[in-house]
Each structure stands twice: as C-alpha cells, then as structure tokens.
Amino acid sequence: MSYILEDLTPESCIRVQDDLRDNWPEHLLDTAHKRGAKPGISFEYATPYGDICHLNSWVVDRDRNYYAIEIVYVLGVNRVLLYLDGEKYLLETEYQTRTLKPLAIEDNEKKNWVKSEAIEALDVLNRGMYYFDE
C-alpha cells in the first residue's frame, strides 16, 4: 500500500500524542501537556516536537502503520514527523528554506530507507515542497 492524504481529526491528533508520549524530555514531564487539545485552543495538540493542528492534513499508510505529519515549531523552520511503525524521525528544514537537514542516521542502509520513505510521504503530503540536498 502507499500513503494516502487525509484530514486530521481530533482522534488522529490524540493518536499522534499517544505515539509520542514517551518522547517528552525528563525535565518537562511535570509540565508536559496532557492528552487532548490545548486549553483554550481546541484545534491544537501539544507534542514534544511542537504542536499539531487538526485543521491540517497528514499522510498515512495503515497497512504498514506509517504516517507523516507537519508540526508547528518556530517561524522559519518547518518540521515533519515521520512515524514508521514505532520508529520516529523528525525531519526539519534549514532556516527559511525548503531544504531538509541531513538525516542523522549512521547506518547507510537504514538512512537510505528512511530517506526514501520520507520522500514518498512528503510527495503526497506536500507535493514535493521539501527536498533533501544530499
């Protein structure tokens, strides 16, 4: 199967929060946002990597339990979370560009696999808006 573009729902945002629950930094566990929408902002959901918004879309491959979702982080830097059946990869652009930073994976075979999955997912999610310059 391949990636399918879908609208995010509150349920899918909570799924992403659940998938990332163990990634909160130790020093933020007491202040980490609880499961569900942020107080006063019913369409934003906090994650350890930034916020997700159920007004956006995501791409999902249900057969393989893979997905990619854009994360609101800081102005000028775009982030996409690539979730590959439990393995999480944060893709991030260089400041004010569409160029993705190189993947920090030492194993070349795994790095090439993650990169090919990222390209496939991003082609569906953003119609090729982001690219690797390596």
C-alpha positions as CSV (number, residue, x, y, z in Angstrom):
1,M,0.0,0.0,0.0
2,S,1.1,3.6,-0.2
3,Y,0.5,6.9,1.6
4,I,-3.0,8.4,1.5
5,L,-3.7,12.1,2.2
6,E,-6.4,12.5,4.9
7,D,-7.7,15.4,7.1
8,L,-6.6,15.2,10.7
9,T,-9.3,14.6,13.2
10,P,-9.2,15.2,17.0
11,E,-8.9,11.4,17.3
12,S,-5.9,11.2,14.9
13,C,-4.2,14.1,16.8
14,I,-4.6,12.2,20.1
15,R,-3.2,9.1,18.4
16,V,-0.1,11.1,17.5
17,Q,0.1,12.4,21.1
18,D,-0.1,8.8,22.3
19,D,2.6,7.7,19.9
20,L,4.9,10.4,21.2
21,R,4.0,10.2,24.9
22,D,7.4,8.7,25.8
23,N,9.4,11.4,24.0
24,W,8.9,14.3,26.4
25,P,12.2,15.4,27.9
26,E,12.6,14.3,31.5
27,H,12.8,17.8,32.8
28,L,9.4,18.7,31.2
29,L,7.4,15.7,32.4
30,D,5.7,17.6,35.2
31,T,4.7,20.5,32.8
32,A,4.1,18.4,29.7
33,H,0.7,19.0,28.2
34,K,-1.9,16.3,29.0
35,R,-3.6,14.2,26.3
36,G,-6.0,16.2,24.1
37,A,-6.3,19.7,22.8
38,K,-4.5,22.6,24.4
39,P,-6.6,24.6,26.8
40,G,-8.4,27.5,25.0
41,I,-7.2,26.3,21.5
42,S,-9.5,23.4,20.6
43,F,-7.7,22.6,17.3
44,E,-4.1,22.5,18.6
45,Y,-2.5,19.5,20.3
46,A,0.9,19.6,22.0
47,T,3.7,17.1,21.3
48,P,7.3,17.0,22.4
49,Y,8.3,18.3,19.0
50,G,5.8,21.2,18.6
51,D,2.1,21.5,18.0
52,I,-0.1,19.6,15.6
53,C,-3.4,21.0,14.3
54,H,-6.5,19.1,13.4
55,L,-7.3,21.7,10.7
56,N,-4.3,20.3,8.7
57,S,-3.8,17.0,6.8
58,W,-1.5,14.1,7.3
59,V,-0.5,11.1,5.1
60,V,-1.0,7.6,6.4
61,D,-0.2,4.1,5.3
62,R,-2.4,2.0,7.5
63,D,-1.1,-1.4,6.3
64,R,2.4,-0.6,7.5
65,N,1.5,1.7,10.4
66,Y,3.4,4.6,8.8
67,Y,2.5,8.3,8.8
68,A,3.9,11.8,8.3
69,I,2.5,14.9,9.8
70,E,3.6,18.6,9.8
71,I,4.4,20.1,13.2
72,V,4.2,23.8,14.1
73,Y,7.5,24.7,15.6
74,V,9.1,28.1,15.1
75,L,8.7,30.7,12.4
76,G,11.1,29.9,9.5
77,V,11.7,26.3,10.3
78,N,9.3,23.5,9.1
79,R,9.1,20.2,10.8
80,V,7.6,16.9,9.7
81,L,7.3,13.9,11.9
82,L,7.8,10.6,10.1
83,Y,6.5,7.7,12.1
84,L,7.5,4.2,10.7
85,D,5.8,1.5,12.8
86,G,7.1,2.8,16.1
87,E,10.3,4.4,14.9
88,K,10.1,8.2,14.9
89,Y,12.2,10.5,12.7
90,L,11.9,14.3,12.9
91,L,12.6,16.0,9.6
92,E,13.5,19.7,9.8
93,T,14.2,22.3,7.2
94,E,17.1,24.7,7.2
95,Y,16.0,28.2,8.3
96,Q,13.7,29.8,5.8
97,T,14.2,27.2,3.1
98,R,12.6,24.1,1.8
99,T,15.8,22.1,2.1
100,L,15.6,19.3,4.7
101,K,18.6,18.9,7.1
102,P,20.6,15.7,6.5
103,L,19.3,12.7,8.4
104,A,21.4,11.9,11.5
105,I,21.5,8.1,10.9
106,E,24.8,6.3,10.8
107,D,23.7,3.1,9.2
108,N,23.7,3.9,5.5
109,E,21.1,1.2,4.6
110,K,18.7,2.5,7.3
111,K,19.4,6.1,6.3
112,N,18.5,5.4,2.7
113,W,15.4,3.5,3.7
114,V,14.2,6.4,5.9
115,K,15.1,8.9,3.2
116,S,13.1,7.0,0.6
117,E,10.1,6.7,2.9
118,A,10.3,10.4,3.7
119,I,10.4,11.4,0.0
120,E,7.4,9.2,-0.7
121,A,5.4,10.6,2.2
122,L,6.4,14.2,1.5
123,D,5.4,13.9,-2.1
124,V,1.9,13.1,-1.1
125,L,1.7,15.4,1.9
126,N,3.3,18.5,0.3
127,R,3.5,17.7,-3.4
128,G,7.3,17.8,-3.2
129,M,7.6,21.1,-1.3
130,Y,10.5,19.8,0.8
131,Y,13.6,18.1,-0.5
132,F,17.0,16.7,0.6
133,D,20.1,18.4,-0.7
134,E,22.4,15.4,-0.3
